[in-house]
């Protein structure tokens, strides 16, 4: 179980039923990683500026794995297509986050937004949190 008590990637909000998903081959990523599909392979987003749709890797419920289990190379990964108003638990870079912070992407993880970067989502944690690199934090998609 995640040390922060999070067990899911999709955390609610406005969404179609069923969720919009895409399947493909995995690289060695953890659930909650933000990335894109390139020739059917899920790759972590470098900085969020890729011209492809950015997805969030879901946990591997097909093999009864949790949010803490890393996908092996070439495993089947199911990724969620984030929509505005959707809440997701995603991987975060090390740092302190508070509700409302604008976030951008670096190496498949969210980080505090800086001028010139694409702000993709906002922190939605009710309390200020200090994340260790790779922790899951709840965000709302912009």
N, C-alpha and C positions, 0 to 999 in steps of 0.2 A: 504494500500500500504506500502511496506517495506520502512523504513525511508531512506534507501540508494538508493531508486528509482528502485531497481531490481524487475522485475515482472515474470521472468521465471527461471527455473533451467537449462535447456539446453540452452547454450549461443552460440552455433555454433561450427565450426571446421569440421574436417574430420569425417564423420559418414555415416552409411548406411541409406537408406531411405526405409522403416521406421526405426526408432531407435530400437535397441535391448532393449526390456523391459521384466520385469517379474512382475507378479501380485501375491499378497498374502494378508494375514491379517496383519494389522498394530498393532504396539504398540503405545503408545502416543508419537509420534515424529512429528517434523515439516518437511516440504519439504526442501530438501537440506541436510538432515541428511545422513551420509554415514553409510551403514550397510550391513547386509547379511540376507539371509533367512534360518531359522532353522525350519524344519518341516512345511514349508508354512507360517511362521510368520516372518515379517521383524523386525530385532533387530538392534539397534545401535552398530556399531563396537567399541569394547573396546579400541584396540590399533592398528588395521589394520593388525594384525598378524594372524587373523583367516584363516583357510584353505579353506573357502568358497569364492565365488566371492563377491567382495565388490560392492554394488550398491549405487546409489544416489536416495533418495525418491523424486519423482516428485510432483509438486503441484496437488491438487485434482480437475482437470478440469472436471471430471465426475459429480461433484456436485457444479460446479461454485464457487469453493473456490480459495483463492489466496496463495501466498508463505508465508503469515503470519498466516494462519489457521493451527492449530495442528490437526493431525489425531487422532480420538478417537480410543480406543482399539477395535480391530476387524473390523474397517473400511477396505474397500478395498484400498490397496496402490499399485500404479504402480511405479516401480522403474526403473531407467535408468541404463543399463550396460555400464559403462564408457569404452571407447576405447582410445588408444593412439592418441593424437592430438585433442581430443574433449575438448571443453571449457564448464565448468559447473559453476553455482553459487552454492556454498555449504556453510554450516554453519561453522563458524570459532570460535575458542577459543579466549578469550581476548588477545590482543597483537597488535604490530605494524608490518605490512607486507609491503613489497615492491616487485615490479616486479622481478621475477627470484628466489625468496626465495623458497628453497626446503621445502615441507610440508609433515608431517606425520599425522596420525589420533589418536585422543584421545576422547573417549566417543561420537563417531559419528560426531565429528567436526575436521576440519584440524587445525594444529598448526605448529609452526616452527619446522623443523626437528632437531633432536639431534642425536649424534653419537649412533649407535646401533639400531636405529629405521628404519622401512621401509619407504623410501621416495616414496610416491604415486603420487605426483603431484607437480606443481609449481604455485606460485602466478602469476596472469596475470593482476593485476590491474596496470593501467598506472601511478598511483600516489601512494605515500606511504599512507597507511590508518591505522588508529588506530581503531581496531574492539572491540566492546563490545561483550562479549560472546553471541554467537548465531546469529551474523550478517552474512549476505551473502557476500562472496567475490568470485570473478571470478578466477578460477584456470584452468590450462591446464593439462590434464592427461598425465602422463609419459608413 
